[in-house]
């Protein structure tokens, strides 16, 4: 079985995000970029399936400019066999991303597609579901456990009421939640090997997809500054401040 993993280049989650002076967008100048954390979990799960003998090949795909090849190489160093970059300078919306991925799925014919449930920059949580709809394939979202049994996959989902287990006939779409696994670190030998692994570059035109966005970014603002808290000496003092200063009771 082949597993296809979709990944995204985002600002490293340890970096404090800055807003441009004109509030037009987030400032990316000299900012450390990294794999989306949920995508790292998707890579780890795919590699574990290969190590268990369930998957025969793991392919990673990313959409963006040449700069995102750094994240593809990181995925290759983590155990992925080969990479695909869909070359685009524009920022496609979730539906365009899903359409591009759908064409790659048709070309590669994987038994399973694994994606992070969302990217930490846009937080849309849409692409996996849209991809499943476009391909008319079963989906298991917010996965905290994945078990492949023959031609089916059991996905334990994290839902509001607790956990829900669904059984999907493959080929299927799975999106990962935080508790699915703990991603590994790439070793130096594997980082060197990743430089020799194949990385194919294709364009949206090659896939017959027009990249567009139906979303307009109007303005970006940092969150409002919060006042620091204070300590009170008694319950009576707390009640007094809540009543007379905060005016919430």
N, CA and C of each residue as an Amber inpcrd file, in Angstrom:
protein
   747
   0.8430000  -1.1930000   0.0000000   0.0000000   0.0000000   0.0000000
   0.8790000   1.2440000   0.0000000   0.5250000   2.1970000  -0.8350000
   1.2090000   3.4840000  -0.8680000   0.4590000   4.4670000   0.0240000
   1.2180000   5.2870000   0.7580000   0.6230000   6.3270000   1.6010000
   1.1050000   7.6800000   1.0960000   0.1660000   8.5910000   0.8770000
   0.4880000   9.9550000   0.4590000   0.2550000  10.8910000   1.6430000
   1.2420000  11.7320000   1.9340000   1.1370000  12.6860000   3.0460000
   1.2490000  14.0990000   2.4940000   0.2880000  14.9400000   2.8220000
   0.3260000  16.3450000   2.4110000   0.8690000  17.1850000   3.5630000
   1.8200000  18.0760000   3.2590000   2.4320000  18.8950000   4.3060000
   2.4370000  20.3630000   3.9000000   2.5730000  21.2380000   4.9040000
   2.5700000  22.6810000   4.6510000   3.7100000  23.3570000   5.3900000
   4.2920000  24.3610000   4.7560000   5.3420000  25.2010000   5.3500000
   4.6670000  26.3380000   6.1150000   4.9910000  26.4730000   7.3940000
   4.3990000  27.5140000   8.2410000   5.4950000  28.1570000   9.0890000
   5.1550000  29.2500000   9.7700000   6.0680000  29.8450000  10.7350000
   6.2630000  28.8600000  11.8870000   7.5130000  28.6720000  12.3140000
   7.8050000  27.7760000  13.4270000   6.9670000  28.1710000  14.6400000
   6.3810000  27.1620000  15.2880000   5.4590000  27.4600000  16.3860000
   6.1460000  28.0980000  17.5960000   7.4780000  28.0400000  17.6530000
   8.2010000  28.6810000  18.7520000   8.4460000  30.1650000  18.5090000
   8.1810000  30.6260000  17.2990000   8.4560000  32.0210000  16.9300000
   7.2540000  32.8980000  17.2750000   7.5370000  34.0670000  17.8540000
   6.4720000  35.0410000  18.1070000   6.1490000  35.7580000  16.8050000
   4.9220000  35.6430000  16.3640000   4.5080000  36.1910000  15.0710000
   4.4240000  37.7140000  15.1580000   4.9790000  38.3910000  14.1360000
   4.9320000  39.8420000  14.0540000   4.0100000  40.2720000  12.9060000
   3.3530000  41.3870000  13.1020000   2.4700000  41.9510000  12.0820000
   3.1980000  43.0890000  11.3840000   3.0440000  43.1870000  10.0710000
   3.6700000  44.2770000   9.3140000   3.1530000  45.6320000   9.8000000
   3.9830000  46.6560000   9.6190000   3.6390000  47.9900000  10.1050000
   2.3520000  48.5280000   9.4820000   2.0770000  48.1380000   8.2340000
   0.8670000  48.6260000   7.5660000  -0.3370000  47.7200000   7.7830000
  -0.1700000  46.7040000   8.6430000  -1.2500000  45.7600000   8.9720000
  -1.7800000  44.9900000   7.7700000  -0.9420000  44.8680000   6.7290000
  -1.3940000  44.1750000   5.5180000  -1.2760000  42.6620000   5.6330000
  -0.3610000  42.1760000   6.4910000  -0.1600000  40.7330000   6.6030000
   0.8070000  40.4620000   7.7520000   1.1270000  39.1940000   7.9210000
   2.1370000  38.7900000   8.8960000   3.5220000  39.0080000   8.2890000
   4.4600000  39.4540000   9.0800000   5.8190000  39.7200000   8.6080000
   6.6120000  38.4150000   8.5850000   7.0370000  38.0120000   7.3840000
   7.7950000  36.7690000   7.2240000   9.2870000  37.0070000   7.0100000
   9.7220000  38.2530000   7.0520000  11.1320000  38.5580000   6.8020000
  12.0090000  37.9950000   7.9230000  12.9910000  37.1970000   7.5320000
  13.9470000  36.6050000   8.4720000  13.2750000  35.7980000   9.5840000
  12.1640000  35.1760000   9.2600000  11.4250000  34.3660000  10.2280000
  11.6970000  32.8890000   9.9680000  11.9350000  32.1350000  11.0240000
  12.1810000  30.7030000  10.8810000  10.8970000  29.9880000  10.4750000
  10.9860000  29.2000000   9.4030000   9.8450000  28.4270000   8.9240000
  10.0590000  26.9500000   9.2420000   8.9670000  26.2110000   9.3030000
   9.0630000  24.7960000   9.6870000   7.8670000  24.0360000   9.1240000
   7.8960000  22.7280000   9.3130000   6.7330000  21.9070000   8.9890000
   5.6030000  22.2160000   9.9560000   4.4040000  22.2850000   9.4420000
   3.2390000  22.4060000  10.3020000   3.2300000  21.2440000  11.3090000
   3.0740000  21.4880000  12.6120000   3.1460000  20.4030000  13.6080000
   2.1940000  19.2360000  13.3350000   0.9910000  19.5160000  12.8740000
   0.0560000  18.4280000  12.5690000   0.5350000  17.6110000  11.3650000
   1.2520000  18.2710000  10.4470000   1.8240000  17.5510000   9.3060000
   2.9530000  16.6290000   9.7610000   3.7250000  17.0580000  10.7620000
   4.7680000  16.1990000  11.3200000   4.1630000  14.9170000  11.8820000
   3.0230000  15.0480000  12.5290000   2.3320000  13.8710000  13.0750000
   1.8720000  12.9550000  11.9420000   1.3950000  13.5490000  10.8500000
   0.9760000  12.7560000   9.6910000   2.1530000  12.0000000   9.0900000
   3.3080000  12.6640000   8.9920000   4.5140000  12.0020000   8.4740000
   4.9030000  10.8350000   9.3630000   4.9160000  11.0820000  10.6640000
   5.2990000  10.0310000  11.6150000   4.3920000   8.8120000  11.4850000
   3.0980000   9.0450000  11.3580000   2.1630000   7.9140000  11.2610000
   2.4030000   7.1240000   9.9760000   2.6450000   7.8190000   8.8780000
   2.9070000   7.1410000   7.6050000   4.1920000   6.3190000   7.6800000
   5.2390000   6.8860000   8.2770000   6.5130000   6.1720000   8.4000000
   6.3580000   4.9510000   9.3030000   5.5720000   5.0830000  10.3550000
   5.3320000   3.9310000  11.2380000   4.6000000   2.8190000  10.4960000
   3.6610000   3.1930000   9.6230000   2.9610000   2.1830000   8.8240000
   3.9330000   1.4590000   7.9070000   4.9040000   2.1910000   7.3680000
   5.9070000   1.5570000   6.5120000   6.8120000   0.6410000   7.3300000
   7.2300000   1.0950000   8.4980000   8.1020000   0.2850000   9.3520000
   7.4090000  -0.9830000   9.8250000   6.0840000  -0.9250000   9.9620000
   5.3200000  -2.0960000  10.3760000   5.0530000  -3.0530000   9.2230000
   5.4290000  -2.6530000   8.0060000   5.2000000  -3.4980000   6.8400000
   3.8350000  -3.3160000   6.2130000   3.0330000  -2.3940000   6.7580000
   1.6970000  -2.1430000   6.2160000   1.7610000  -1.3250000   4.9420000
   2.6510000  -0.3310000   4.9210000   2.8330000   0.5130000   3.7380000
   4.1240000   0.1400000   3.0290000   4.0870000   0.1660000   1.7080000
   5.2800000  -0.1550000   0.9190000   6.0450000   1.0960000   0.5050000
   5.3390000   2.2390000   0.4140000   5.9770000   3.4880000  -0.0030000
   5.2460000   4.6620000   0.6220000   6.0150000   5.6800000   1.0240000
   5.4410000   6.9060000   1.5730000   5.8890000   8.0690000   0.6890000
   4.9250000   8.8290000   0.1920000   5.1940000   9.9700000  -0.6830000
   4.6670000  11.2270000  -0.0070000   5.4660000  12.2920000  -0.0170000
   5.0340000  13.5560000   0.5800000   4.8120000  14.5780000  -0.5230000
   3.7730000  15.4120000  -0.3690000   3.4740000  16.4470000  -1.3560000
   3.2530000  17.7590000  -0.6330000   3.7790000  18.8390000  -1.2160000
   3.5830000  20.1690000  -0.6500000   3.3230000  21.1410000  -1.7830000
   2.6160000  22.2210000  -1.4690000   2.2390000  23.2140000  -2.4660000
   2.8850000  24.5420000  -2.1040000   3.6600000  25.1150000  -3.0300000
   4.2900000  26.3960000  -2.7470000   5.4890000  26.6530000  -3.6330000
   6.2410000  27.6740000  -3.2760000   7.4340000  28.0530000  -4.0360000
   8.5940000  27.1320000  -3.6760000   9.7470000  27.3880000  -4.2790000
  10.9210000  26.5480000  -4.0610000  11.3270000  26.4890000  -2.5940000
  10.9800000  27.5190000  -1.8280000  11.3690000  27.5560000  -0.4140000
  10.7870000  26.4000000   0.3870000   9.6420000  25.8630000  -0.0420000
   9.0310000  24.7820000   0.7390000   9.7290000  23.4310000   0.5050000
  10.7130000  23.4080000  -0.4190000  11.4860000  22.1790000  -0.5890000
  12.2880000  21.8460000   0.6660000  12.5980000  22.8610000   1.4680000
  13.2890000  22.6150000   2.7380000  12.4490000  21.7040000   3.6300000
  11.1500000  21.9610000   3.6840000  10.2710000  21.1320000   4.5200000
  10.0580000  19.7530000   3.8950000  10.0460000  19.6810000   2.5710000
   9.9390000  18.3730000   1.9180000  11.1740000  17.5350000   2.2390000
  12.3640000  18.1540000   2.1900000  13.6000000  17.4350000   2.5250000
  13.5860000  16.9790000   3.9820000  13.0010000  17.7890000   4.8550000
  12.8680000  17.3750000   6.2530000  12.0150000  16.1150000   6.3520000
  10.9220000  16.0810000   5.5980000  10.0690000  14.8890000   5.5870000
  10.8230000  13.6750000   5.0420000  11.6270000  13.8890000   4.0110000
  12.4260000  12.7900000   3.4510000  13.4320000  12.2780000   4.4800000
  13.9770000  13.1810000   5.2960000  14.9220000  12.7760000   6.3330000
  14.2470000  12.0020000   7.4500000  12.9450000  12.1640000   7.5820000
  12.1950000  11.4580000   8.6270000  11.7560000  10.0650000   8.1900000
  12.0240000   9.7100000   6.9300000  11.7060000   8.3660000   6.4770000
  10.8170000   8.2720000   5.2640000  10.3720000   9.4200000   4.7310000
   9.5580000   9.4240000   3.5130000  10.4360000   9.0370000   2.3220000
   9.8660000   8.3460000   1.3350000  10.6470000   7.8200000   0.2060000
  10.9060000   8.8490000  -0.8910000   9.9230000   9.6500000  -1.2280000
  10.1130000  10.6570000  -2.2720000   9.1490000  11.8120000  -2.0700000
   9.4680000  12.9380000  -2.7240000   8.6720000  14.1360000  -2.5390000
   8.1440000  14.7050000  -3.8360000   7.0520000  15.4500000  -3.7320000
   6.4420000  16.1560000  -4.8590000   6.1570000  17.5860000  -4.4020000
   6.5860000  18.5530000  -5.2160000   6.2440000  19.9530000  -4.9390000
   5.4050000  20.4890000  -6.0940000   4.2450000  21.0290000  -5.7600000
   3.4030000  21.6850000  -6.7530000   3.7820000  23.1590000  -6.7340000
   4.3670000  23.6300000  -7.8070000   4.9830000  24.9530000  -7.8530000
   3.9440000  26.0440000  -8.0370000   3.8150000  26.9030000  -7.0340000
   2.9370000  28.0560000  -7.1320000   3.4290000  29.1400000  -6.1960000
   3.4050000  30.3690000  -6.6860000   3.8030000  31.5120000  -5.8650000
   2.6020000  32.1120000  -5.1450000   1.4140000  31.8190000  -5.6240000
   0.2070000  32.3660000  -5.0240000  -0.1660000  31.5610000  -3.7810000
  -0.9950000  32.1770000  -2.9530000  -1.4990000  31.4720000  -1.7730000
  -2.8750000  30.9170000  -2.0430000  -2.9720000  29.6650000  -2.4990000
  -4.2860000  29.1170000  -2.8340000  -5.1410000  28.9080000  -1.5880000
  -6.4540000  29.0130000  -1.7570000  -7.3400000  28.7470000  -0.6320000
  -7.5090000  27.2420000  -0.4460000  -8.2650000  26.8470000   0.5740000
  -8.3820000  25.4340000   0.9250000  -8.9530000  24.5940000  -0.2200000
  -9.9280000  25.1390000  -0.9360000 -10.5400000  24.3750000  -2.0240000
  -9.5520000  24.1460000  -3.1580000  -8.7620000  25.1640000  -3.5040000
  -7.7540000  24.9860000  -4.5510000  -6.7070000  23.9580000  -4.1260000
  -6.3040000  24.0140000  -2.8650000  -5.3580000  23.0170000  -2.3520000
  -5.9510000  21.6210000  -2.4710000  -7.2120000  21.4700000  -2.0910000
  -7.8690000  20.1650000  -2.1740000  -7.9600000  19.6750000  -3.6170000
  -8.2240000  20.5840000  -4.5580000  -8.2970000  20.2000000  -5.9750000
  -6.9320000  19.7410000  -6.4840000  -5.8710000  20.4450000  -6.0960000
  -4.5220000  20.0460000  -6.5010000  -4.1680000  18.6840000  -5.9170000
  -4.4700000  18.4950000  -4.6390000  -4.1710000  17.2120000  -3.9980000
  -4.9900000  16.0810000  -4.6240000  -6.2220000  16.3780000  -5.0010000
  -7.0630000  15.3470000  -5.6140000  -6.4400000  14.8390000  -6.9120000
  -5.8650000  15.7380000  -7.7040000  -5.2110000  15.3310000  -8.9490000
  -3.9690000  14.4950000  -8.6660000  -3.2270000  14.8640000  -7.6160000
  -2.0520000  14.0730000  -7.2430000  -2.4790000  12.6910000  -6.7770000
  -3.5710000  12.6100000  -6.0310000  -4.0860000  11.3170000  -5.5710000
  -4.4910000  10.4510000  -6.7620000  -5.1480000  11.0490000  -7.7470000
  -5.5310000  10.2930000  -8.9390000  -4.3030000   9.7640000  -9.6710000
  -3.2270000  10.5460000  -9.6780000  -1.9960000  10.1580000 -10.3650000
  -1.2330000   9.0880000  -9.5920000  -1.1360000   9.2420000  -8.2740000
  -0.3220000   8.3490000  -7.4450000  -1.0810000   7.1020000  -6.9870000
  -2.4100000   7.1900000  -6.8930000  -3.2680000   6.0770000  -6.4600000
  -2.8420000   5.4770000  -5.1270000  -2.7470000   6.2870000  -4.0620000
  -2.3830000   5.7390000  -2.7570000  -3.5580000   5.0290000  -2.0970000
  -3.2360000   4.0940000  -1.2100000  -4.2950000   3.4360000  -0.4490000
  -4.8040000   4.2970000   0.6800000  -3.9730000   5.2410000   1.1380000
  -4.3610000   6.1410000   2.2150000  -3.6960000   7.4930000   2.0120000
  -4.4480000   8.5510000   2.2830000  -3.9100000   9.9080000   2.2940000
  -3.9960000  10.4100000   3.7260000  -2.8780000  10.8960000   4.2630000
  -2.8550000  11.4080000   5.6300000  -2.4830000  12.8800000   5.5980000
  -3.2690000  13.6950000   6.2830000  -3.0180000  15.1250000   6.3850000
  -3.1170000  15.5380000   7.8530000  -2.4530000  16.6330000   8.2040000
  -2.7250000  17.2430000   9.4950000  -4.1410000  17.7910000   9.5030000
  -4.7780000  17.7870000  10.6660000  -6.1800000  18.2410000  10.6920000
  -6.3140000  19.7220000  10.3250000  -5.2490000  20.5190000  10.5870000
  -5.2790000  21.9300000  10.2260000  -3.8560000  22.4670000  10.2400000
  -3.6580000  23.6200000   9.6140000  -2.3700000  24.3060000   9.6580000
  -2.4380000  25.3730000  10.7350000  -1.3120000  25.5960000  11.4360000
  -1.3470000  26.5270000  12.5590000  -1.3310000  27.9840000  12.1220000
  -1.1940000  28.2540000  10.8060000  -1.2600000  29.6520000  10.3610000
  -2.6930000  30.0720000  10.0360000  -3.3750000  29.3140000   9.2020000
  -4.7440000  29.6790000   8.8210000  -5.7970000  29.0400000   9.7300000
  -5.4790000  27.8830000  10.3300000  -6.4000000  27.1970000  11.2570000
  -7.7610000  26.9020000  10.6250000  -7.7880000  26.6290000   9.3200000
  -9.0720000  26.4410000   8.6450000  -9.7220000  25.0870000   8.9190000
  -8.9000000  24.0160000   9.0110000  -9.4720000  22.6770000   9.2190000
 -10.4940000  22.3540000   8.1260000 -10.0760000  22.4680000   6.8570000
 -11.0030000  22.2600000   5.7420000 -10.4720000  21.3120000   4.6770000
  -9.1680000  21.3060000   4.4560000  -8.6220000  20.6580000   3.2640000
  -8.8920000  19.1600000   3.2420000  -8.6920000  18.4760000   4.3640000
  -8.9180000  17.0320000   4.3980000 -10.3410000  16.6610000   4.0440000
 -11.2830000  17.4040000   4.6050000 -12.6990000  17.1180000   4.3350000
 -13.0620000  17.4200000   2.8830000 -12.5190000  18.5300000   2.3610000
 -12.7860000  18.8710000   0.9610000 -12.1850000  17.8340000   0.0210000
 -10.9860000  17.3580000   0.3500000 -10.3450000  16.3430000  -0.4820000
 -11.1710000  15.0660000  -0.5170000 -11.6640000  14.6460000   0.6360000
 -12.5040000  13.4440000   0.6840000 -13.7720000  13.6130000  -0.1400000
 -14.3520000  14.8150000  -0.1040000 -15.5740000  15.0700000  -0.8720000
 -15.2930000  15.0540000  -2.3680000 -14.1790000  15.6710000  -2.7830000
 -13.8460000  15.7130000  -4.2080000 -13.5710000  14.3190000  -4.7580000
 -12.9390000  13.4660000  -3.9410000 -12.5890000  12.1170000  -4.3920000
 -13.6910000  11.1000000  -4.1000000 -14.7020000  11.5280000  -3.3480000
 -15.7810000  10.6310000  -2.9250000 -15.2070000   9.4080000  -2.1860000
 -14.3500000   9.7060000  -1.2040000 -13.7240000   8.6490000  -0.4190000
 -14.0810000   8.7930000   1.0530000 -14.0990000   7.7040000   1.7930000
 -14.3940000   7.7920000   3.2290000 -13.3050000   8.5570000   3.9580000
 -13.6880000   9.2160000   5.0490000 -12.7280000  10.0270000   5.7880000
 -12.8240000   9.7600000   7.2850000 -11.6560000   9.8100000   7.9410000
 -11.5850000   9.7270000   9.3940000 -10.7830000  10.9120000   9.8870000
 -11.4650000  11.9130000  10.4260000 -10.7990000  13.1460000  10.8370000
 -10.4710000  13.1300000  12.3260000  -9.5330000  13.9840000  12.7410000
  -9.1140000  14.1350000  14.1460000  -8.6670000  12.8040000  14.7380000
  -7.8370000  12.0720000  14.0120000  -7.4560000  10.7170000  14.4220000
  -6.4910000  10.7330000  15.6020000  -6.8090000   9.9520000  16.6400000
  -5.8810000   9.7410000  17.7580000  -5.3220000   8.3190000  17.7420000
  -5.8650000   7.4790000  16.8460000  -5.3320000   6.1240000  16.6660000
  -5.7470000   5.6200000  15.2800000  -4.8060000   4.9570000  14.6100000
  -5.0700000   4.4120000  13.2750000  -4.6160000   2.9660000  13.2380000
  -5.5250000   2.0580000  12.8750000  -5.2070000   0.6360000  12.7610000
  -5.6530000   0.1170000  11.4050000  -4.7200000  -0.4180000  10.6360000
  -5.0350000  -0.9890000   9.3280000  -5.2460000  -2.4850000   9.4770000
  -6.3950000  -2.9420000   9.0180000  -6.7210000  -4.3740000   9.0620000
  -7.2150000  -4.7950000   7.6920000  -6.3450000  -5.4420000   6.9220000
  -6.7080000  -5.8580000   5.5690000  -6.9610000  -4.6650000   4.6800000
  -8.1460000  -4.6250000   4.0880000  -8.5050000  -3.5240000   3.1960000
  -9.2550000  -2.4140000   3.9080000  -9.3160000  -2.4800000   5.2360000
 -10.0200000  -1.4710000   6.0190000  -9.0550000  -0.7980000   6.9910000
  -9.4380000   0.3800000   7.4350000  -8.6650000   1.0840000   8.4530000
  -9.6230000   1.5650000   9.5400000  -9.2610000   1.2770000  10.7910000
 -10.0400000   1.7540000  11.9220000  -9.4080000   3.0420000  12.4470000
 -10.2050000   4.0850000  12.5210000  -9.7240000   5.3890000  12.9800000
 -10.4940000   5.7750000  14.2390000  -9.7530000   5.9850000  15.3220000
 -10.3530000   6.4930000  16.5550000 -10.2700000   8.0020000  16.5260000
 -11.4300000   8.6450000  16.5630000 -11.5260000  10.0950000  16.4100000
 -11.7530000  10.7710000  17.7580000 -11.1500000  11.9480000  17.9150000
 -11.4030000  12.7630000  19.0970000 -12.5590000  13.7060000  18.7830000
 -13.6800000  13.4830000  19.4860000 -14.8790000  14.2920000  19.2610000
 -15.2700000  14.9470000  20.5800000 -16.2550000  15.8330000  20.5200000
 -16.6410000  16.5960000  21.7140000 -17.0560000  15.6910000  22.8720000
 -17.6960000  14.5850000  22.5520000 -18.1820000  13.6960000  23.6020000
 -17.1750000  12.6670000  24.0720000 -15.9770000  12.6690000  23.5210000
 -14.9650000  11.6850000  23.9090000 -14.2620000  11.1110000  22.6870000
 -14.3890000   9.7870000  22.5000000 -13.7510000   9.1060000  21.3790000
 -14.7930000   8.3690000  20.5490000 -14.5940000   8.3680000  19.2380000
 -15.4720000   7.6530000  18.3140000 -14.5950000   6.8530000  17.3570000
 -14.8950000   5.5790000  17.1870000 -14.1250000   4.7280000  16.2750000
 -14.9520000   4.4490000  15.0280000 -14.3660000   4.7170000  13.8720000
 -15.0360000   4.4490000  12.6040000 -14.1610000   3.5010000  11.7860000
 -14.7870000   2.6430000  11.0160000 -14.0590000   1.7260000  10.1310000
 -14.2870000   2.1660000   8.6940000 -13.1890000   2.3940000   7.9780000
 -13.2570000   2.9190000   6.6210000 -12.7080000   1.8970000   5.6390000
 -13.3620000   1.7890000   4.5050000 -12.8280000   0.9760000   3.4170000
 -11.7960000   1.8010000   2.6650000 -10.6220000   1.2300000   2.4620000
  -9.5820000   1.9560000   1.7260000  -9.7990000   1.8380000   0.2160000
  -9.3820000   2.8680000  -0.5520000  -8.5990000   4.0420000  -0.1660000
  -9.4090000   5.0480000   0.6500000  -8.7420000   5.6790000   1.6300000
  -9.4200000   6.5690000   2.5650000  -8.5610000   7.7880000   2.8550000
  -9.2040000   8.8020000   3.4450000  -8.5470000  10.0440000   3.8450000
  -8.5490000  10.0980000   5.3680000  -7.3840000  10.3820000   5.9550000
  -7.2570000  10.4810000   7.4140000  -6.5920000  11.8080000   7.7530000
  -7.1450000  12.5120000   8.7540000  -6.4750000  13.7160000   9.2580000
  -6.0910000  13.4860000  10.7160000  -4.9420000  14.0150000  11.1060000
  -4.3400000  13.6750000  12.3890000  -4.6280000  14.7090000  13.4630000
  -4.8020000  14.2040000  14.6920000  -4.9020000  15.0640000  15.8610000
  -3.6130000  14.9640000  16.6630000  -3.5020000  15.7660000  17.7220000
  -2.2450000  15.8780000  18.4580000  -1.8180000  14.5770000  19.1330000
  -2.7660000  13.8040000  19.6240000  -2.4200000  12.6390000  20.4310000
  -2.2180000  11.3580000  19.6210000  -2.1350000  11.4680000  18.3080000
  -1.9400000  10.2770000  17.4870000  -0.5660000   9.6610000  17.7180000
   0.4790000  10.4910000  17.8140000   1.8330000   9.9730000  18.0310000
   2.7620000  11.1090000  18.4510000   4.0110000  10.7600000  18.7080000
   5.0570000  11.7310000  19.0130000   6.0630000  11.7020000  17.8720000
   6.1310000  12.7560000  17.0550000   7.0490000  12.7440000  15.9080000
   8.5040000  12.5910000  16.3350000   9.2670000  11.8960000  15.5030000
  10.6900000  11.6710000  15.7570000  11.5270000  12.8450000  15.2590000
  12.7940000  12.8350000  15.6500000  13.7550000  13.7970000  15.1300000
  14.5640000  13.1290000  14.0250000  14.9530000  13.9070000  13.0320000
  15.7550000  13.3690000  11.9300000  17.2090000  13.2390000  12.3780000
  17.8090000  12.0940000  12.1010000  19.2250000  11.8870000  12.4250000
  20.0930000  12.4840000  11.3210000  21.3560000  12.7690000  11.6480000
  22.2580000  13.3660000  10.6660000  22.4450000  12.4720000   9.4370000
  22.6480000  11.1390000   9.6000000  22.7680000  10.2910000   8.4000000
  21.5350000  10.3560000   7.5060000  20.3400000  10.3960000   8.1170000
  19.1150000  10.4580000   7.3190000  18.9490000  11.8160000   6.6440000
  19.4430000  12.8760000   7.2870000  19.4100000  14.1960000   6.6590000
  20.2850000  14.2040000   5.4060000  21.4370000  13.5370000   5.4860000
  22.3210000  13.4600000   4.3220000  21.6970000  12.5960000   3.2220000
  21.0650000  11.4840000   3.6070000  20.4110000  10.6160000   2.6240000
  19.2530000  11.3320000   1.9270000  18.5770000  12.2140000   2.6730000
  17.4120000  12.9110000   2.1140000  17.7830000  13.7750000   0.9240000
  19.0270000  14.2530000   0.8730000  19.4700000  15.1030000  -0.2350000
  19.5080000  14.3450000  -1.5540000  19.5850000  13.0010000  -1.4670000
  19.6670000  12.1840000  -2.6910000  18.3300000  11.5520000  -3.0670000
  17.3270000  11.7310000  -2.2360000  16.0220000  11.1470000  -2.5480000
  15.3130000  11.9830000  -3.6100000  14.4950000  11.3490000  -4.4490000
  13.8540000  12.0780000  -5.5510000  12.8300000  13.1040000  -5.0900000
  12.8410000  14.2680000  -5.7330000  11.8690000  15.3330000  -5.4640000
  11.3850000  15.8610000  -6.8140000  10.1540000  15.5920000  -7.1230000
   9.5570000  15.9820000  -8.4020000   8.8490000  17.3250000  -8.2640000
   9.0210000  18.2020000  -9.2480000   8.3480000  19.5010000  -9.2630000
   7.3690000  19.5270000 -10.4260000   6.1170000  19.8090000 -10.1300000
   5.0950000  19.9090000 -11.1670000   4.3410000  21.2220000 -10.9760000
   3.6320000  21.6290000 -11.9950000   2.8830000  22.8820000 -11.9260000
   1.3850000  22.5920000 -11.8520000   0.5800000  23.5380000 -11.3950000
  -0.8720000  23.3490000 -11.4310000  -1.3930000  23.0710000 -12.8320000
  -0.7510000  23.6720000 -13.8550000  -1.1730000  23.4200000 -15.2400000
  -0.9770000  21.9560000 -15.6150000   0.1060000  21.3350000 -15.0980000
   0.3340000  19.9140000 -15.3590000  -0.8120000  19.0620000 -14.8270000
  -1.4350000  19.5560000 -13.7610000  -2.5320000  18.8160000 -13.1320000
  -3.8980000  19.2670000 -13.6440000  -3.9030000  20.3000000 -14.4800000
  -5.1670000  20.7930000 -15.0280000  -6.0130000  21.5410000 -14.0240000
  -5.3470000  22.2280000 -13.0780000  -6.0590000  22.9540000 -12.0250000
  -5.6770000  24.4310000 -12.0840000  -6.6630000  25.3000000 -11.9990000
  -6.4210000  26.7410000 -11.9200000  -6.4060000  27.1480000 -10.4590000
  -5.2710000  27.6690000 -10.0270000  -5.1310000  28.0620000  -8.6190000
  -5.7440000  29.4390000  -8.4210000  -6.5930000  29.5560000  -7.4170000
  -7.2390000  30.8320000  -7.1280000  -7.5680000  30.8940000  -5.6430000
  -8.0710000  32.0190000  -5.2260000  -8.5060000  32.1740000  -3.8470000
  -9.7610000  33.0200000  -3.8080000 -10.7590000  32.5550000  -3.0960000
 -11.9950000  33.3080000  -2.9370000 -12.0000000  34.1060000  -1.6370000
 -10.8330000  34.1560000  -0.9840000 -10.7150000  34.8530000   0.2960000
  -9.8370000  36.0810000   0.1070000 -10.2830000  37.2110000   0.6210000
  -9.5090000  38.4580000   0.5700000  -9.0640000  38.8160000   1.9850000
  -7.7660000  39.0580000   2.1340000  -7.2220000  39.4700000   3.4170000
  -7.3540000  40.9830000   3.5380000  -8.1540000  41.4380000   4.4870000
  -8.4150000  42.8630000   4.6310000  -7.4160000  43.5430000   5.5550000
  -7.1370000  42.9390000   6.7050000  -6.2800000  43.5790000   7.6960000
  -5.8450000  42.5540000   8.7330000  -4.6220000  42.6660000   9.1910000
  -4.0960000  41.7940000  10.2460000  -3.6910000  42.6580000  11.4320000
  -4.1620000  42.3000000  12.6070000  -3.8280000  43.0530000  13.8080000
  -3.3630000  42.1020000  14.9040000  -2.3800000  42.5130000  15.7120000
  -1.9820000  41.6810000  16.8460000  -3.0770000  41.6740000  17.9070000
  -3.1330000  40.6760000  18.7530000  -4.1420000  40.6650000  19.8170000
  -3.9390000  41.8260000  20.7720000  -5.0270000  42.2730000  21.3640000
  -4.9560000  43.4000000  22.2940000  -4.1130000  43.0320000  23.5110000
  -3.3580000  44.0050000  24.0060000  -2.5220000  43.7810000  25.1780000
  -3.4160000  43.5670000  26.4000000  -3.0240000  42.5820000  27.2120000
  -3.7960000  42.2910000  28.4200000  -3.0950000  42.8690000  29.6430000
  -3.8870000  43.3780000  30.5910000  -3.3040000  43.8780000  31.8230000
  -2.8780000  42.7220000  32.7070000  -1.8040000  42.9330000  33.4630000
  -1.3400000  41.8850000  34.3660000  -2.3060000  41.7260000  35.5270000
  -2.3830000  40.5210000  36.0650000  -3.2640000  40.2440000  37.1850000
  -2.6930000  40.7560000  38.5000000  -3.5130000  40.7650000  39.5260000
  -3.0730000  41.1730000  40.8640000  -3.4800000  40.1140000  41.8740000
  -2.8150000  40.1360000  43.0360000  -3.1800000  39.2420000  44.1280000
  -4.0310000  40.0080000  45.1380000  -4.9840000  39.3070000  45.6800000
  -5.8290000  39.8960000  46.7290000  -5.6080000  39.1270000  48.0140000
  -5.8650000  39.7970000  49.1040000  -5.5660000  39.1830000  50.3940000
  -6.6810000  38.3600000  50.9900000  -7.8980000  38.5230000  50.4620000
  -9.0250000  37.7900000  51.0470000 -10.1470000  37.6730000  50.0270000
 -11.1060000  36.8240000  50.3630000 -12.2760000  36.6660000  49.4910000
 -13.0810000  37.9490000  49.4530000 -13.1680000  38.6140000  50.6080000
 -13.9300000  39.8640000  50.6640000 -13.3230000  40.9130000  49.7370000
 -11.9840000  41.0080000  49.7220000 -11.3200000  41.9630000  48.8360000
 -11.5560000  41.5990000  47.3770000 -11.5330000  40.2860000  47.0730000
 -11.7910000  39.8330000  45.6980000 -13.1880000  40.2400000  45.2580000
 -14.1690000  39.9950000  46.1210000 -15.5580000  40.3400000  45.7860000
 -15.6990000  41.8440000  45.5900000 -15.0200000  42.6160000  46.4360000
 -15.1040000  44.0720000  46.3310000 -14.5540000  44.5660000  45.0020000
 -13.4150000  44.0000000  44.5650000 -12.8070000  44.4200000  43.3050000
 -13.6320000  43.9690000  42.1100000 -14.1900000  42.7650000  42.1850000
 -15.0450000  42.2960000  41.0940000 -16.3040000  43.1490000  40.9590000
 -16.8000000  43.6450000  42.1040000 -18.0220000  44.4350000  42.0690000
 -17.7610000  45.8870000  41.6720000 -16.7210000  46.4920000  42.2320000
 -16.5350000  47.9300000  42.0670000 -15.5350000  48.3090000  40.9720000
 -14.5510000  47.4250000  40.6880000 -13.5650000  47.7520000  39.6690000
 -13.8540000  47.0490000  38.3440000 -13.9650000  45.7190000  38.4100000
 -14.2600000  44.9800000  37.1810000 -15.7210000  45.1060000  36.7740000
 -16.5710000  45.3290000  37.7920000 -18.0110000  45.4580000  37.5580000
 -18.5980000  44.2690000  36.8050000 -18.2250000  43.0800000  37.2820000
 -18.7650000  41.8680000  36.6740000 -19.7690000  41.1710000  37.5730000
 -19.9240000  41.6580000  38.8080000 -20.9490000  41.1030000  39.7010000
 -21.7250000  42.2480000  40.3480000
